[in-house]
């Protein structure tokens, strides 16, 4: 029995030592804000790169669009970070920001580029357009089966 007690004590001692070593590790930064800011800048550049490829933007157009996209991203992040807004209010504000940016971009793009940009996403109520209920739910085929003809 003494061997099993010694073995148990050794396992506990090793576990405590391992735990003590882990607790001396520096704590991760509490705020990823600098990293997030860098990612936002990258997102703007990635979006500009995609638009350049899709719309064959000129260098001049790219330079004019960059501040619009940066400002849009900054405004959208501010809305996203605003904890006083309801999800519906955030959604409305984000749509408003996007519309404003789009109208600014339209003054820089050619008619063909505007058409291509417009076809980039399906029209409707944002990303959730596919989840909407039918326009006339009372006209489904299930109600017809209840009416004998």
C-alpha positions as CSV (number, residue, x, y, z in Angstrom):
1,X,0.0,0.0,0.0
2,X,2.8,2.4,0.7
3,X,3.9,2.2,-2.9
4,X,0.5,3.2,-4.2
5,X,0.4,6.1,-1.7
6,X,3.9,7.2,-2.9
7,X,2.8,7.0,-6.5
8,X,-0.3,9.0,-5.8
9,X,1.8,11.6,-4.0
10,X,4.2,11.8,-6.9
11,X,1.4,12.3,-9.5
12,X,-0.1,15.0,-7.3
13,X,3.3,16.7,-6.9
14,X,3.9,16.7,-10.7
15,X,0.4,18.0,-11.4
16,X,0.9,20.9,-8.9
17,X,4.3,21.7,-10.4
18,X,2.9,21.7,-14.0
19,X,0.0,24.0,-12.8
20,X,2.5,26.4,-11.1
21,X,4.5,26.7,-14.3
22,X,1.4,27.5,-16.4
23,X,0.4,30.3,-14.0
24,X,3.7,32.1,-14.5
25,X,2.9,32.5,-18.2
26,X,2.2,36.1,-19.2
27,X,-1.5,36.8,-19.6
28,X,-2.7,37.4,-23.1
29,X,-3.6,41.0,-23.9
30,X,-7.1,41.8,-22.8
31,X,-7.9,44.0,-25.8
32,X,-7.3,42.9,-29.4
33,X,-7.9,46.5,-30.5
34,X,-4.6,47.1,-32.3
35,X,-4.9,43.7,-34.1
36,X,-8.6,44.4,-34.9
37,X,-7.7,47.9,-36.4
38,X,-5.0,46.2,-38.6
39,X,-7.6,43.7,-39.8
40,X,-10.0,46.4,-40.6
41,X,-7.4,48.1,-42.8
42,X,-6.7,44.8,-44.4
43,X,-10.4,44.3,-45.1
44,X,-10.6,47.6,-46.9
45,X,-7.6,46.8,-49.0
46,X,-9.0,43.3,-49.7
47,X,-12.3,44.8,-50.8
48,X,-10.6,47.3,-53.0
49,X,-8.5,44.6,-54.5
50,X,-11.6,42.5,-55.3
51,X,-13.4,45.5,-56.8
52,X,-10.3,46.3,-58.9
53,X,-10.2,42.8,-60.3
54,X,-14.0,42.6,-60.9
55,X,-14.5,46.1,-62.2
56,X,-11.1,46.6,-63.8
57,X,-10.6,49.9,-61.9
58,X,-8.0,52.4,-63.0
59,X,-5.3,53.5,-60.6
60,X,-7.1,56.9,-60.4
61,X,-10.4,55.2,-59.5
62,X,-8.7,53.0,-56.9
63,X,-7.2,56.1,-55.2
64,X,-10.6,57.8,-55.2
65,X,-12.4,54.8,-53.8
66,X,-9.9,53.9,-51.1
67,X,-10.9,56.8,-48.7
68,X,-14.6,56.0,-49.3
69,X,-14.2,52.4,-48.4
70,X,-12.0,53.3,-45.4
71,X,-14.6,55.7,-44.1
72,X,-17.4,53.2,-44.7
73,X,-15.5,50.6,-42.7
74,X,-14.8,53.0,-39.9
75,X,-18.5,54.1,-39.6
76,X,-19.7,50.5,-39.8
77,X,-17.3,49.5,-37.0
78,X,-18.5,52.4,-34.9
79,X,-22.1,51.2,-35.3
80,X,-21.1,47.7,-34.5
81,X,-19.3,48.8,-31.3
82,X,-22.3,50.9,-30.2
83,X,-23.9,49.0,-27.4
84,X,-26.8,51.4,-27.0
85,X,-28.4,50.5,-30.4
86,X,-30.8,47.6,-30.9
87,X,-30.0,45.1,-33.6
88,X,-32.7,46.7,-35.8
89,X,-31.2,50.1,-35.3
90,X,-27.8,48.8,-36.2
91,X,-29.1,47.2,-39.3
92,X,-30.8,50.4,-40.4
93,X,-27.7,52.5,-39.8
94,X,-25.5,50.0,-41.6
95,X,-27.8,50.1,-44.6
96,X,-27.7,53.9,-44.5
97,X,-23.9,53.9,-44.4
98,X,-23.7,51.4,-47.3
99,X,-26.1,53.5,-49.4
100,X,-24.1,56.7,-48.8
101,X,-20.9,55.0,-49.7
102,X,-22.4,53.5,-52.8
103,X,-23.7,56.8,-54.0
104,X,-20.2,58.3,-53.5
105,X,-18.7,55.3,-55.4
106,X,-21.2,55.7,-58.2
107,X,-19.9,59.2,-59.0
108,X,-16.4,57.5,-59.7
109,X,-17.5,54.4,-61.6
110,X,-18.5,54.1,-65.2
111,X,-22.0,52.9,-66.1
112,X,-20.7,49.4,-66.9
113,X,-18.8,49.2,-63.6
114,X,-21.9,50.3,-61.7
115,X,-23.9,47.5,-63.4
116,X,-21.2,45.0,-62.5
117,X,-21.1,46.2,-58.9
118,X,-24.9,46.1,-58.7
119,X,-24.9,42.4,-59.8
120,X,-22.3,41.5,-57.1
121,X,-24.9,40.8,-54.5
122,X,-28.5,39.8,-54.8
123,X,-31.0,42.7,-54.1
124,X,-33.3,42.4,-51.2
125,X,-33.0,42.9,-47.5
126,X,-29.4,42.2,-47.0
127,X,-27.9,38.8,-46.4
128,X,-31.1,37.5,-44.9
129,X,-33.2,37.9,-48.0
130,X,-33.5,34.2,-48.5
131,X,-35.0,33.7,-45.0
132,X,-38.1,35.8,-45.6
133,X,-41.6,34.3,-45.3
134,X,-43.7,34.0,-48.5
135,X,-45.5,37.3,-49.5
136,X,-48.9,35.6,-49.2
137,X,-48.7,32.8,-46.7
138,X,-52.4,32.1,-47.0
139,X,-52.0,31.0,-50.6
140,X,-49.9,27.9,-50.1
141,X,-50.9,24.6,-51.6
142,X,-51.8,23.1,-48.1
143,X,-54.9,25.4,-47.9
144,X,-56.1,24.1,-51.3
145,X,-56.2,20.5,-50.1
146,X,-58.7,21.5,-47.4
147,X,-61.1,22.8,-50.0
148,X,-62.8,20.1,-52.0
149,X,-63.7,21.1,-55.6
